[in-house]
Amino acid sequence: MVLRWNLVNGGLALVVLSLQFVLAGGGTPVSAGSGQPPASQTGEYAGEATCLGCHEDKAYKGTAHSLALKERTPAANHGCESCHGPGKAHAESGDPALIKRFTRTGQTPAEGSDTCTSCHNRASHALWDGSQHFQRNVGCMTCHSIHSPKGTPQLVARTQQELCSKCHRNVTNKQYRFNHMPVREGGLVCTSCHNVHGSTNVRLLRAGTTIDESCTSCHADKRGPYLWEHAPVSESCITCHDPHGSNNDRMLVSKLPFLCQRCHVTSRHPPTVYEGYLLQNSSNANKIYGRACTGCHQMVHGSNAPSGKALLR
Amino acid sequence: MRNRFVTLTATLLLISRAGIAQTPQAPQTPSAAQPPPLPATGTVDVGGLFTTIDGDEARFERYRDTRDGLFSSFSLNRQGASYLFDANATHVGYRDQRYKASFIGRNVDFNFGWVSLPLNFSYLTRTPFATNGNALTLDDNAQRAVQGPTFAPNDGTAVGVPCAPGAPPAACGNPTQAAQAKANRSIYNTIATPFDLQYRRDTAAFGVTYEATKAIDVDAKFTSVKREGQQPWGASFAFNNAVELPQPIDQRTNDASIGVSWANPTAMFRVGWDGSWFHNQNESLVWDNPIQISDFSNGLLPPLGPYDPSGYSNGNGPAQGREALAPSNLMNVVSATGLYKVPGRTTINGTAQLTDQTQDAQLIPWTINSMINNSPAVIAAFPHLARLPRPTAEAEAKGVNALLNLTSRPVRLVNFTVRYRYNTRDVQTPIFDATEYVRFDAVPEEIEEGFSPQFNTTRHILDANVAFTPAHAGTIRVGYGHEAVARHGRGFSDVGENIFRASYDAYSNRYVSVRASFDAGRRRGEGFVEAESGNDEAEPVVGPGGTQPTLRYYDEADRDRKRGSLLFTVMPQDSVDVYVQFAGGKDEYLPDSSVPVSRPGELFGLHDSTVRSWNVGANFHPTSVVAVGANYGRDKYGSLQLSRNANPPPDPTWTDPSRDWTLDNDDATSNFTVFVDLLRAIRNTDIRFGYDYSDSDNAFVHGGPRIAALASIGQFIPLPNVSNTWHRATADVQYFFTSRAGVGLGYYFEKLDVSDFNTIDTNGPVGFTPATGDPRIDWLGALTMGYGNRPYTGHSVYARVLYRF
């Protein structure tokens, strides 16, 4: 334990030392979107009309970016050049190197994202830097298109599922499982639970700071706290459930009663071999079919009954 | 239908020109260069919906409403110089209707949403219970016929629950008794009435953001969720009879939040408050016992009576049961989130939150059984049952949560991130003394460890990664993480995990992209909590909670984890991509060598679990009007768990390895999807087609000496595989006569074949006997509603008129 705490403390020290390093101007200073302007942001502006003279297909009408009276929008500032940087030199020479381009080969994803996060840095975007997608070089333009989106909001794919499946097909396929969230029916989308831009929670979960807090943000009836708690429930719902879909009832990671038997190896009925003979010839069948263990231990998420220690009442 | 028509009319009025005319006018523009407002655009989509379903209709509809009727959806979008308005209504008037509206203005953004989401369990269900508020009652005459005039076993002339007291047999343990029980149907089978088992969740959400200054925002949100209906629920009287009934649901959750944020291009700070109130109209449930109309009494004194000390087992129990349902509760969260960018492409961001969850619901009494509650002799023998230790739950859990990220790209070649996360859950609920309690409303008992636990948890998670990006050669990332968890009330008091990871991402080549990752984790626990053996030198007789001493709870046990993923995409042209995706991993749960009771071969619980997922697919969009794509996926899951079928010590079976058994659970799932979009590829016509397929085969294979022993005496029958095959096909054709007006024809098909032994049809468990699709509510040991997993085939057709403006 001492060793572990030393590791944690060492990590914190690393954070502090790193901070001192960068605050002292360590490394080669490369301008940030908010610090010193990059080379492409120096120079003179050409004006939006000039841009659209050649790039008519790159307009952004009909989007929030185009609201000229909203003072934070590109339209209220330098138009196209709010994001692409001053373009007079580019307009005059036609040299693509003289303008900031958000293409696969033009910039790294992080560099492209710096432009976006110079404005989109609060609410759901506040924790983008350092987030899981950020670390894997997923940038804003990986998923969004300002000028030719196919889906909402400004997505490069028609739907969120289609977009997320480009990398997470093993997860999005689970919506086709026998038991699933209402994703394939359109009742939920990936971002109903996840904030792909970085979150306060693990696994980019949108709500709360723990998996339980995320799940109980909708399933508040499971929130408790209860008089009698079920230890794994109070720690993490996904110990027993797969929220992306499962072939087991109630999206369980295994079928009842076998899931419960992964831990409840005590005496008498919990570790009984529940198989076909009992199912067809015994009153113990009621521990296999229907609700199985939760036929009696129905308060498996926690009980508020004084006699509820075994989650029976 | 009438409601749907009224709602449809209201919606049409809302989007009429009069409605549009009342949309906010743009304020005076600061410059003369403002463009004129764009004309409103939108769609009107009205027609008929026609559905036919064979089999389990509710399963086909699961989260939808596909009843025949008037189908209508609308959308409206308008942009002015200073505002953007967007609204849409979908499936107006149905149980799955949705409405959304958003307004983005000069200083105020506003959004509203209404979503109705049904959950249809079954329309094949039947129940003999009548619901009155939170009380579910049975027909008195039926209960009386089952119980009979005395409390003697098998005194009744009717069967209430097969294998329970009433008409014989009173118990089932062999094929002869079971055959008799299957033949003598429950009296409740004849009086059970059909009903639709379903509930609906209605969510209304309002959000507003006010831009007070260029730097300061005030945001607020309110969401109210109403959940109403019924869900399948267990309400049991223990080993003699399990009961499944429709639990009445009447719940509302109100969530509110407000925050103030300040930001400029280099920094952001927000403070906020979130509140959540959950109210359950039914905090308890009372239900009749199908085999007892009066509380059992043998006229004896404790410890022999007046209750039957074996009443939870032999059926001599109460006339009613009572249980506590989800309690109303409250959560408050105060949070602060910050972001600061410093030179060197360095960002620090983080959040800190204080959480308080409270629940103070009125506690139900120890039992509803009058033979216990009203007996001075029982109270004298169990004085703790005279009153509750406290009248309300007084439950509370406090949380402190923090996250700090530091990320920096000091040079273009290198990026590093360091993350620290802290979570603590501190249970403040006073320990509840239930050392005397009532089991299943049938029997008062004493239990030494009858004190409520306080599952406190504290986590520290540190994560550090360094990434190198040589020019156009992709990014190589290596990282290390450590998670330290301190627990109270579990098997281990301290658990630590070291995680090493590496990844490679090549994303800038126009022809090929690669994303690969691998991580390995090593989790070890310390401070294993052992039950007292009475002899410190001896091996403990039992583990925590009375378990086998070498049990490991898999959510905290020592574990070695390996996971990896690969995404390889080839893009020979801009219009084509072909990909292969793999994701897989293995978790191995290990004995802890530091625990003295660990012995080779005596490790119980989950041993390992594996997952392998492969996907291959391609997308092709040769022109802007044609898109085609297909994917095939194959997932395999496997797990191995070990248990021992034994009686508690000093019974020798407790340590008898010949009582050990294993379970291999293997689930193989295949998926296939294909879509074709032809949007104006044919003159004035949009065509969309999609097909999705999923097939699963889930095997449960028992092994070990206990299984061999059972098989040798003819008392083991392997479980059949649980399988399902699902198809969905959708087609939508829209033809526009003019640029605005057209017609549409949509088709939706879904088919499910499923075989699951825990579903009981007329002839018994499906898989052992052929499925009939006709549920049986009175199988061995239980009285259910017949809810299960059954096949269906459904077709829906949408014929409609389309108008775009």
Interface residues (C-beta under 8 A of the other chain):
Chain A: M1 R4 W5 L7 V8 G11 L12 L14 V15 S18 L19 F21 V22 L23 G25 G26 G27 T28 P29 V30 S31 A32 G33 S34 G35 Q36 K61 G62 T63 A64 S66 L67 A68 L69 K70 E71 R72 R104 T105 T108 P109 A110 D114 S118 C119 N121 R122 A123 A126 L127 D129 G130 S131 F134 Q135 R136 N137 T142 S165 K166 C167 R169 N170 N173 Y176 R177 F178 P182 R184 E185 G187 T200 V202 T209 T210 E213 S217 C218 A220 D221 K222 R223 G224 P225 Y226 L227 W228 E229 A231 P232 S234 E235 S236 T239 N247 N248 D249 S254 K255 L256 F258 Q261 R262 C263 H264 V265 T266 S267 R268 H269 P271 T272 V273 E275 G276 Y277 L279 Q280 N281 S282 S283 N284 A285 N286 K287 I288 Y289 G290 R291 A292 T294 G295 C296 H297 Q298 M299 H301 S303 N304 A305 P306 S307 G308 K309 A310 L312 R313
Chain B: A26 P27 T29 P30 S31 A33 Q34 P35 L38 R62 Y63 R64 N77 Q79 A81 S82 Y83 L84 D96 I104 G105 R106 N107 V115 L117 P162 C163 A164 A171 C172 G173 N174 P175 Q177 A178 T209 E211 K214 D217 D219 V225 R227 P232 W233 G234 A235 S236 A238 F239 N240 N241 A242 V243 E244 Q251 T253 D255 S261 A263 N264 P265 T266 M268 R270 S276 F278 N280 E283 G321 R322 E323 A324 L325 A326 P327 N329 M331 S335 T337 L339 K341 V342 P343 G344 R345 T346 T347 I348 N349 G350 T351 Q353 T355 Q357 T358 Q359 A361 L363 I364 P365 W366 T367 L388 P389 A393 A395 E396 A397 G399 N401 L403 L404 N405 L406 T407 S408 R409 P410 V411 R412 N415 F416 T417 V418 R419 Y420 R421 N423 R425 V427 T429 F432 A434 Y437 V438 R439 F440 D441 I447 G450 S452 P453 F455 T457 H460 L462 A464 N465 A467 T469 T475 R477 H482 A484 G489 R490 D494 G496 S503 D505 Y507 S508 R510 R515 S517 E526 G545 G546 T547 Q548 L551 Y553 Y554 D555 L567 Y579 Q581 A583 F604 G605 L606 S613 N615 G617 N631 G633 D635 S639 Q641 S643 R644 N645 A646 N647 P648 W654 W661 L663 N665 D667 T669 N671 T673 D692 Y693 S694 S696 N698 F700 H702 R706 I707 L710 G714 Q715 F716 I717 P718 L719 P720 V722 N724 W726 R728 L752 V754 F757 N758 T759 I760 G764 P765 F768 W779 L780 G781 A782 T784 Y787 G788 N789
